[in-house]
Amino acid sequence: MSETDGAGRPGGSWPGPTAAALRAQVELLLEGPRPLPIVQAGETVLRRPAPPYRGELDGRLLDELVEAMRETMRAAPGVGLAAPQIGLGLALAVIEDAWPVQDDLALAREREPVPFRVLVNPRYEPVGEQRVGFYEGCLSVSGWQAVTPRWRSVRLTGRDHAGDLLDEVLHGWPARIVQHETDHLAGRLYVDIAEMRSLCAPGHGLRWSAEATPRAAAQELGFSLP
C-alpha cells in the first residue's frame, strides 16, 4: 500500500516451490539491487494466492528478507509491502505507518502510527458491519488511486516474525492497511473492489486524496460512498 493513500482472507493457495527452491529464490532476490524491485499489475505472482510460510527459511535468511522488505517499503514510500510485490509467492507481509499526516486527515481516517511489524500467514475477518471508503493506492499499481471500501474494524490472526500467534482487533487506518496487504496474499488488488468512477491517473490523485474525506470526489466524479 502506498503512503500517498492517505489499505480477505487468503483462499486456497497454489502449491508453490519446494523449500529448497524457495530458499534459492530468496537468496537470488537478496543478491540483487536494493531497494528490491516492486512488480507491477499484470505479473502473475500478484494474482496467485500465496503459499503459506511453513518455516522453509532459516533464521538468517528470514531476517535478511524481512529487512530487505522493510527497506523497500520505506524507500517506495509505502505503509505496507507483501512478498508477492517483490515477486515472491509467500504469505508474508510487512507494515509500518510512521509518516506524518495532518490532524484533520488523521481524525477523519482514524489514522494512527503503526509500528513496524511482520505478518506471517495473516487472515482477517470483519468486526461489525460498518464499511468506510477512502482513497487508496498500491505500490504495484504505481501512481493510480481510487476510493476503496473497507471494513472499519477487523480481527487479525496469524503469526509474527518470531512465530508468536497474532489475534487482535484493529480499527480505522491500521485495519485498512492490514486488509490491503492480506488481500495481496490472496491474489487480490485494491482495484478489484474499488469504486472505479473515483479512479485517478498518476498526477491527479492528490487533488482528491488530500481531502479528509472523499465527499467532494464522490459529488464531482459521480459515485456513492459506503
Secondary structure, DSSP 4 states (H G I P E B T S, - for coil): -BGGG------PPP----HHHHHHHHHHHHTS-SSPPPP-TT-GGGGSPPPPP-S-S-HHHHHHHHHHHHHHHHHTTBSEEEGGGGT--SSEEEEEE-----HHHHHHHT---EEEEEEEEEEEEESSS-EEEEEEE-TTSTT-EEEEEEESEEEEEEE-TTS-EEEEEEEHHHHHHHHHHHHHHTT--GGGTS-GGG-B-TTTTHHHHTSSSTHHHHHHHT----
